[in-house]
Amino acid sequence: MKIALPFFAIAAIVAVIYSGVKFYNLQIFFGIVLPYICFTLAIVGFIARIIRWAASPVPFHITTVCGQQKSLPWISHSKIESPTTGMGVLLRVIGETIVFRSLFRNDRASLYKDKSRVIYSSDKLLWAGALLFHWFLFIIVLRHLRLFLEPVPYWVITLQNMDGILETTIPGVYISNVIVSLSVLYLILRRFRSRIRYISLPADYFILFLLGSIILSGILMRHIYRVDILDAKAFIMGLIYLKPLVHEGLGAMFYVHLGLVSVLFMYIPHSKLMHMAGIFLSPTRNLKNDSRMKRHINPWGYPVKEHTYDEWEEEFKDALKEAGIPLEGEDVRLRQ
């Protein structure tokens, strides 16, 4: 059910949009009303989530490090893995967001042949799949800017030409489409493994199926259900400038693609995809590891009545003597 429910949910969304446009002429609803609703909810939800995170109190430095902390002058410390300066924190966050430094060190746990002990081995395939997926998805997003900007910047055209350098078909196949498709397929198949499937939630499959459907509908729209790029751009520009106008000939697959993208944006603030912003607000990543150089006191703390050891010893003096436990206070007084 964890796999079937998200799959049929995505299939139902696709079927509703496709049949609504194809047979009931609901282009205005699925092409104009639905995107406006979804993007409005996405912006409101995104801002609300950021405000809630930013307002959360972080009284202590709870950094997560994997390098030597700065201590004695003759002990070299890791300036990026265990940063004590703002520049070190910045480099650490940049490394986390660009090359997924923590995922690169991820290990895979498995049982030895005779199942007598647990062994750990490198799991770079997950890191490579995630890195390729994120980077080439970012390239696809940048390439789509040609639909939102007029005139189209030169660097967008250059990026598009480089992405489609393998012009083996007409229209040409984009390298990013192939790599992202294979990456999503790998991430989905990885979830089917027994150990990963056990800890996976329906939401994990839903977002992968949704991303896969968006990529697949885009590829189908480019190579099979041909869409006039000029009509598509005119339609998108009308949505941006709040002058929407339905264009004939866009086809049902265009509205399926647009509808899936709209659902994705609406779903982002309520899903794990918010890690795109959360990585910058995570106290385990954006704080300095300087607890040995500076004492961090909880600013929200309230006065607590202290109970020193001398007071405790005085309170239980008789019981301690009866048990034959020496009293430190009396020993100190005798030595004096």
C-alpha positions in Angstrom: 0.0 0.0 0.0 2.9 2.4 0.6 3.8 2.1 -3.0 0.5 1.5 -4.7 -1.4 4.4 -3.0 1.1 7.1 -4.2 1.3 5.5 -7.7 -2.5 5.5 -8.2 -2.8 9.0 -6.7 -0.4 10.3 -9.4 -2.2 8.2 -12.0 -5.5 9.7 -10.9 -4.2 13.3 -11.2 -2.9 12.6 -14.7 -6.2 10.9 -15.8 -8.3 13.7 -14.4 -6.3 16.5 -16.1 -6.0 14.6 -19.4 -9.7 13.6 -19.6 -10.8 17.0 -18.4 -8.9 18.8 -21.2 -9.4 16.2 -23.9 -13.1 15.5 -23.5 -14.6 18.4 -21.4 -12.7 21.4 -22.6 -11.5 22.4 -19.1 -8.4 24.2 -20.3 -9.3 27.3 -18.4 -9.5 25.4 -15.1 -6.4 23.2 -15.5 -4.4 25.8 -17.3 -5.3 29.0 -15.4 -7.3 28.5 -12.2 -5.3 25.5 -10.9 -1.9 27.0 -11.5 -2.9 30.3 -9.8 -4.3 28.4 -6.8 -1.4 26.1 -6.5 1.3 28.7 -6.8 -0.4 31.0 -4.3 -0.6 28.2 -1.8 3.0 27.4 -2.5 4.2 30.9 -1.9 2.2 31.3 1.3 3.2 27.9 2.6 6.9 28.5 1.8 7.0 31.9 3.6 5.1 30.5 6.6 7.5 27.6 6.9 10.5 29.8 6.7 9.1 32.2 9.3 8.3 29.4 11.7 11.8 28.0 11.3 13.4 31.4 11.7 11.4 32.1 14.8 12.3 28.8 16.5 14.6 29.4 19.5 18.1 27.9 19.3 19.6 28.5 22.8 22.6 26.2 22.4 25.1 25.5 19.6 24.2 22.0 18.5 26.5 21.6 15.5 27.0 18.2 13.9 30.6 17.8 13.0 32.9 15.0 11.8 36.3 16.8 12.2 38.7 17.7 14.9 37.4 20.6 17.1 39.7 23.5 17.7 41.4 23.1 21.1 45.1 23.3 21.9 47.4 25.4 19.5 49.5 22.3 18.6 46.5 20.2 17.6 45.4 20.9 14.0 41.7 21.2 13.6 39.3 20.9 10.7 38.4 24.4 9.7 35.5 23.4 7.5 34.3 20.1 9.0 34.4 21.7 12.5 34.3 25.4 11.8 35.0 28.0 14.5 34.6 31.1 12.2 31.9 32.5 10.0 33.9 31.8 6.9 34.3 28.2 7.9 30.5 27.9 8.4 29.9 29.5 5.0 32.3 27.0 3.2 30.7 24.1 5.1 27.1 25.1 4.0 28.3 25.7 0.4 29.9 22.3 0.3 26.8 20.7 1.7 24.5 22.4 -0.9 26.8 22.0 -4.0 28.5 18.7 -3.6 26.5 17.0 -0.8 29.6 16.5 1.4 27.8 14.6 4.2 26.1 12.2 1.7 29.5 11.6 0.1 30.6 10.0 3.4 27.5 7.9 3.7 28.2 4.2 4.5 26.1 1.1 3.8 25.6 -1.3 6.7 25.2 -5.0 5.9 25.7 -8.4 7.5 28.8 -10.5 7.0 28.4 -13.7 5.0 27.8 -15.8 8.1 25.7 -13.0 9.6 28.0 -12.9 12.6 28.7 -9.2 12.5 27.8 -6.0 10.8 30.2 -4.5 8.2 30.2 -1.1 6.7 31.1 -0.3 3.1 31.1 2.8 0.9 27.9 3.8 -0.7 28.9 6.3 -3.3 26.2 5.2 -5.8 23.5 7.0 -3.8 25.7 10.1 -3.6 26.3 10.0 -7.4 22.6 9.5 -8.2 21.5 12.3 -5.9 24.1 14.7 -7.2 23.3 14.0 -10.8 19.6 14.3 -10.2 19.8 17.6 -8.4 22.3 19.3 -10.8 20.7 18.2 -14.0 17.2 19.1 -12.6 18.7 22.5 -11.9 19.9 22.7 -15.5 16.4 21.8 -16.7 14.9 24.6 -14.6 17.4 27.1 -16.0 16.7 25.9 -19.5 12.9 26.5 -19.0 13.7 30.2 -18.3 13.4 30.7 -22.1 9.6 30.4 -21.5 9.5 33.0 -18.8 11.9 35.7 -20.1 11.8 38.0 -23.1 14.2 38.6 -24.5 15.9 35.3 -23.7 19.3 35.8 -22.1 22.2 34.6 -24.1 23.5 32.3 -21.4 20.2 30.4 -21.4 20.5 29.8 -25.1 24.1 28.7 -24.6 23.1 26.3 -21.9 20.3 24.9 -24.0 22.7 24.4 -26.9 25.2 22.6 -24.7 22.5 20.4 -23.2 21.3 19.4 -26.6 24.7 18.9 -28.2 23.9 15.3 -29.0 21.4 16.1 -31.8 20.8 12.5 -32.9 17.0 13.1 -33.4 14.6 15.8 -34.4 13.9 17.4 -32.1 17.2 16.8 -30.3 17.5 14.8 -27.1 18.6 16.8 -24.1 21.4 15.2 -22.0 19.7 16.5 -18.8 16.5 14.7 -19.7 18.2 11.4 -20.0 20.3 11.7 -16.8 17.5 13.0 -14.7 15.2 10.2 -15.9 17.8 7.6 -15.1 18.5 9.2 -11.7 14.8 9.2 -10.7 14.5 5.6 -11.9 17.5 4.7 -9.7 16.1 6.5 -6.6 12.7 4.7 -7.1 14.3 1.3 -7.5 16.4 2.0 -4.5 13.3 2.4 -2.4 12.2 -1.1 -3.4 15.1 -2.6 -1.5 13.9 -4.5 1.6 15.9 -2.3 4.2 15.0 1.0 2.5 11.4 -0.1 1.8 10.9 -0.8 5.5 11.7 2.8 6.5 10.1 4.5 3.5 6.8 6.3 3.8 4.1 6.9 1.2 5.2 10.5 0.9 8.7 9.3 -0.2 7.2 7.4 -3.1 4.7 10.1 -3.9 7.3 12.8 -4.5 9.4 10.4 -6.6 6.4 9.3 -8.7 5.4 13.0 -9.1 8.9 14.0 -10.3 9.0 11.1 -12.6 5.6 12.0 -14.1 6.7 15.5 -14.6 9.8 14.4 -16.4 8.0 11.8 -18.5 5.2 14.2 -19.5 7.8 16.8 -20.6 9.7 14.2 -22.7 6.4 13.0 -24.3 5.4 16.6 -24.9 8.6 17.2 -26.7 9.0 14.1 -28.8 5.5 12.6 -29.3 2.7 15.1 -28.4 4.3 18.0 -30.2 3.6 21.4 -28.7 4.3 24.7 -30.5 6.9 26.4 -28.3 5.7 29.9 -29.3 2.2 29.1 -28.2 3.5 27.6 -25.0 5.6 30.7 -24.3 2.7 33.1 -25.0 0.5 31.1 -22.7 3.1 31.2 -19.9 3.9 34.9 -20.3 0.1 35.6 -20.1 0.0 33.7 -16.7 3.0 35.7 -15.4 1.6 39.1 -16.4 -1.9 38.2 -15.1 -3.3 38.3 -18.6 -4.1 34.6 -19.1 -5.4 33.5 -22.4 -6.0 29.9 -23.6 -4.2 29.1 -26.8 -5.6 26.5 -29.2 -3.3 23.6 -30.2 -1.4 23.3 -26.9 -2.8 19.8 -26.4 -3.8 17.8 -23.3 -0.2 16.7 -22.5 0.8 20.3 -22.0 -1.9 20.8 -19.4 -0.9 17.5 -17.8 2.7 18.7 -17.5 1.6 22.2 -16.2 -0.9 20.6 -13.7 1.8 18.2 -12.3 4.2 21.1 -11.9 1.5 23.1 -10.1 0.8 20.2 -7.7 4.5 19.9 -7.1 4.9 23.5 -6.1 1.8 23.3 -3.9 3.2 20.2 -2.2 6.7 21.5 -1.6 6.0 23.5 1.7 4.5 20.4 3.2 7.1 17.8 2.2 10.7 16.9 2.6 11.5 19.0 -0.4 11.6 22.0 2.0 15.2 20.8 2.7 16.1 23.2 -0.2 15.6 26.0 2.3 16.0 24.1 5.6 19.6 23.4 4.9 20.4 27.1 5.4 18.4 27.3 8.6 19.5 24.1 10.2 21.3 24.8 13.5 23.4 21.7 13.1 24.9 23.2 9.9 24.9 27.0 10.3 26.4 27.4 13.8 30.1 27.6 14.8 31.6 24.8 16.8 33.3 27.0 19.4 32.0 25.6 22.6 35.5 25.2 24.0 36.3 28.9 23.4 33.0 30.4 24.4 30.4 29.5 27.0 26.9 29.4 25.5 24.2 30.3 28.1 20.6 29.7 27.4 19.0 33.2 27.0 15.6 31.8 27.7 16.7 30.1 30.9 15.1 30.9 34.3 16.7 31.1 37.7 17.2 27.7 39.2 17.8 27.1 43.0 21.2 25.5 43.3 21.9 22.6 45.6 25.7 22.3 46.1 27.4 19.1 47.1 28.3 20.6 50.5 24.7 21.3 51.2 23.7 17.8 50.1 26.4 16.2 52.3 25.2 18.3 55.3 21.6 17.1 54.6 22.5 13.4 54.6 25.5 13.6 57.0 24.1 11.1 59.5 23.1 8.6 56.8 26.5 8.8 55.2 28.3 8.3 58.5 26.1 5.3 59.3 26.9 3.8 55.9 30.6 4.3 56.5 31.0 6.8 53.6 33.7 9.4 54.4 32.5 13.0 54.4 34.6 15.3 52.2 33.7 18.4 54.2 35.0 17.0 57.4 38.2 15.7 55.7 38.8 19.2 54.4 38.3 20.8 57.8 40.6 18.3 59.5 43.4 19.0 56.9 43.0 22.7 57.5 
